[in-house]
Amino acid sequence: MARNLFESIEPKEDIVSLINYLCELIAARNDFIIPKELRKQAMLYAITHYKKHTDAYTVKVNGVDPYKIFSWVGLYFYDESLKKYGTDVADAFLKTTILAMNRSLWEEGKQLPPLYLKKIYKMVKSDFNGKASIGIGKNGLYLAFRSASLCEIRSTSYEILESTELED
């Protein structure tokens, strides 16, 4: 079933490239290699969720949205790593995901201020700490960055952050 979903979302190479980019960034920043099986599971999850999302919102897919892939796969990695590797590894994955999304904004000539990146980090963590009522979830994470990508202006007063700057 997932294979058919994979074939229905084009260009599928973009999904693979985005997931690989996120995994490489996680490895480079955190000295942790995402196991091949976890990458595969994340890809199937992203494709399945992408299909559910497009069906639920009658979205016509013209390409792969990096903010969707980063948020959905990043939070998949976060959730799985909480179970398998513990909070420190999971937090590092989440920070790297948020920074990858902000870097995508940066490449578009935009970015979110550091204060908001820190708030987003805390709000996403709330979803996994039994405080979902004050969290934003994977779709809220996506929407925060996608909305910012649609804005017209860029603030030049902020530097791109590194993962160590997203501390609690």
C-alpha positions in Angstrom: 0.0 0.0 0.0 2.7 2.5 0.9 4.5 1.8 -2.3 1.4 3.0 -4.3 1.2 6.1 -2.2 4.9 6.7 -2.8 4.3 6.5 -6.6 1.4 8.9 -6.4 3.4 11.7 -4.9 5.8 13.3 -7.3 8.6 14.1 -7.4 9.4 11.2 -5.0 13.1 12.0 -5.3 12.4 15.2 -3.4 11.0 13.4 -0.5 14.0 11.1 -0.3 16.4 14.1 -0.7 14.7 16.0 2.1 14.7 13.1 4.5 18.3 12.4 3.7 19.2 16.0 4.2 17.5 16.0 7.6 19.3 12.8 8.5 22.7 14.2 7.4 22.1 17.3 9.4 21.2 15.3 12.5 24.4 13.2 12.0 26.6 16.3 11.5 25.2 18.3 14.4 24.7 15.5 16.9 27.1 12.8 16.0 24.3 10.3 15.6 23.5 8.3 12.5 19.8 7.6 11.9 19.5 3.8 11.3 18.5 2.8 7.8 15.3 1.1 9.1 14.2 4.2 11.0 14.7 6.3 7.8 12.6 3.8 5.8 9.9 3.9 8.5 10.0 7.7 8.5 9.6 7.8 4.7 6.6 5.5 4.8 5.1 7.6 7.6 5.7 10.8 5.7 4.1 9.5 2.5 1.1 8.0 4.3 0.6 11.2 6.2 1.0 13.3 3.1 -1.7 11.3 1.4 -4.1 11.6 4.4 -3.3 15.4 4.5 -4.1 15.9 0.8 -7.3 13.9 1.1 -8.5 15.7 4.2 -7.9 19.1 2.8 -8.4 18.4 -0.8 -5.0 19.7 -1.6 -3.7 19.4 -5.1 0.0 18.3 -4.9 2.2 20.2 -7.3 5.4 19.3 -5.6 6.9 18.3 -2.3 6.7 20.9 0.5 9.9 20.8 2.5 8.1 22.2 5.6 5.7 19.3 5.6 8.4 16.7 5.2 10.7 18.3 7.8 7.9 18.7 10.4 6.3 15.3 9.9 9.5 13.3 9.6 11.3 15.4 12.2 8.6 14.7 14.8 8.4 11.1 13.7 12.2 10.9 14.5 11.5 12.8 17.8 8.8 10.5 18.9 10.7 7.3 18.0 13.9 8.5 19.5 12.2 9.3 22.8 11.1 5.7 22.9 14.4 4.2 21.7 17.2 6.6 22.7 16.0 8.9 25.4 15.3 12.6 25.9 18.7 14.0 25.1 18.9 12.3 21.6 15.2 13.2 20.9 15.7 16.8 21.9 18.8 17.1 19.7 16.7 15.7 16.8 13.9 18.2 17.4 16.3 21.2 17.6 17.9 20.1 14.4 14.5 19.7 12.7 13.5 23.2 13.7 16.8 24.6 12.5 16.5 22.8 9.2 13.1 24.4 8.7 14.5 27.8 9.6 17.4 27.3 7.2 14.8 26.6 4.5 13.3 29.9 5.3 16.7 31.5 5.2 17.2 30.2 1.7 14.0 31.9 0.7 15.3 35.2 2.2 13.2 34.9 5.4 13.6 33.6 8.9 11.9 33.4 12.3 13.4 35.3 15.2 15.3 33.2 17.8 12.7 33.9 20.5 10.0 32.2 18.3 12.3 29.3 17.4 12.7 28.7 21.1 8.9 29.0 21.7 8.2 26.6 18.9 10.7 24.1 20.4 9.0 24.3 23.8 5.5 24.0 22.3 6.4 20.9 20.3 8.0 19.3 23.4 4.7 20.0 25.3 2.9 17.7 22.9 5.1 14.8 24.1 5.2 15.8 27.8 1.5 15.3 28.4 0.7 19.0 27.8 -0.9 18.7 24.3 -3.3 21.5 25.1 -0.4 24.0 25.0 1.5 22.3 22.2 1.4 22.8 18.5 1.9 19.3 17.0 3.4 18.3 13.7 0.8 20.2 11.6 1.2 23.4 13.8 5.0 23.1 13.3 4.5 22.8 9.6 2.1 25.8 9.5 4.3 28.1 11.5 7.1 27.7 9.0 5.0 27.5 5.9 3.2 30.7 6.9 6.5 32.5 7.5 7.7 31.3 4.1 4.7 33.1 2.5 5.6 36.4 4.1 7.2 39.1 2.0 9.8 40.7 4.3 13.1 39.5 5.8 14.5 40.8 9.0 18.2 41.3 8.8 18.7 41.7 12.5 19.0 37.9 13.2 21.7 35.5 12.5 21.0 31.8 11.6 21.1 29.9 14.9 23.0 26.8 15.6 21.4 23.8 17.5 23.3 24.7 20.8 21.4 28.0 20.9 18.0 26.4 21.2 18.5 25.4 24.9 15.5 25.3 27.2 
